[in-house]
Amino acid sequence: MARIEGLEGKQAPLVTRILARVAKRKWGRVTEMMKITTHVPKVASGWAAFEMLFDRSTFVERRLRKLAATKTAMQITCAA
């Protein structure tokens, strides 16, 4: 459990509600990290931009990127 309560629904600023909708479409749920980063909309926007650029990167094959993301998630015990 996180030390900071995540913002949800009307508590969150408009920008982060939009980002949460995109995250829900991408992963099927809004992650706890996303709920916590909503406290600072600029951080949430930067994180979303990083994710978007990572997904669109062509420097490394898509299959290898997915493998790296999965391996990282396993190492940090991510439930996603």
C-alpha positions as CSV (number, residue, x, y, z in Angstrom):
1,M,0.0,0.0,0.0
2,A,1.3,3.5,-0.9
3,R,1.9,6.1,1.7
4,I,0.1,8.7,-0.4
5,E,-3.6,8.2,-1.3
6,G,-4.3,8.4,-5.0
7,L,-6.7,10.8,-6.4
8,E,-9.7,9.5,-8.3
9,G,-12.8,10.8,-10.1
10,K,-13.6,14.5,-9.5
11,Q,-10.7,14.9,-7.0
12,A,-8.2,14.6,-9.9
13,P,-7.5,17.5,-12.3
14,L,-9.0,17.3,-15.8
15,V,-5.7,16.5,-17.5
16,T,-5.0,13.6,-15.2
17,R,-8.6,12.3,-15.7
18,I,-8.0,12.2,-19.4
19,L,-4.7,10.4,-18.8
20,A,-6.4,7.9,-16.6
21,R,-9.0,7.2,-19.3
22,V,-6.1,6.5,-21.7
23,A,-4.4,4.2,-19.2
24,K,-7.6,2.3,-18.6
25,R,-7.9,1.7,-22.3
26,K,-4.3,0.6,-22.6
27,W,-3.9,-1.6,-19.5
28,G,-7.5,-2.3,-18.6
29,R,-7.3,-0.5,-15.3
30,V,-5.8,2.6,-13.8
31,T,-2.5,1.7,-12.0
32,E,-1.8,2.9,-8.5
33,M,1.2,4.8,-9.8
34,M,-1.1,6.8,-12.1
35,K,-3.4,7.6,-9.2
36,I,-0.5,8.9,-7.1
37,T,1.0,10.9,-9.9
38,T,-2.3,12.8,-10.3
39,H,-1.3,14.9,-7.4
40,V,1.2,16.7,-9.7
41,P,-0.4,17.0,-13.3
42,K,3.0,17.9,-14.9
43,V,4.6,14.7,-13.6
44,A,1.6,12.7,-14.8
45,S,1.9,14.4,-18.2
46,G,5.6,13.8,-18.4
47,W,5.2,10.1,-17.5
48,A,2.5,9.7,-20.2
49,A,4.7,11.4,-22.8
50,F,7.5,9.0,-21.9
51,E,5.2,6.0,-22.2
52,M,4.0,7.2,-25.6
53,L,7.5,7.8,-26.9
54,F,8.6,4.4,-25.6
55,D,5.8,2.7,-27.4
56,R,6.5,4.5,-30.7
57,S,10.2,4.0,-30.6
58,T,11.7,2.2,-33.6
59,F,15.3,2.0,-32.4
60,V,14.7,-1.5,-31.0
61,E,12.2,-4.1,-32.3
62,R,8.7,-4.0,-30.7
63,R,9.1,-7.6,-29.6
64,L,12.3,-6.8,-27.7
65,R,10.8,-3.7,-26.1
66,K,7.9,-5.8,-24.8
67,L,10.3,-8.4,-23.5
68,A,12.3,-5.7,-21.7
69,A,9.2,-4.1,-20.2
70,T,8.0,-7.6,-19.0
71,K,11.4,-8.4,-17.5
72,T,11.5,-5.0,-15.7
73,A,8.0,-5.5,-14.4
74,M,9.0,-8.9,-13.0
75,Q,12.0,-7.6,-11.3
76,I,10.1,-4.8,-9.5
77,T,7.2,-7.2,-8.8
78,C,4.8,-5.1,-10.8
79,A,1.3,-6.7,-10.9
80,A,0.4,-5.3,-14.3
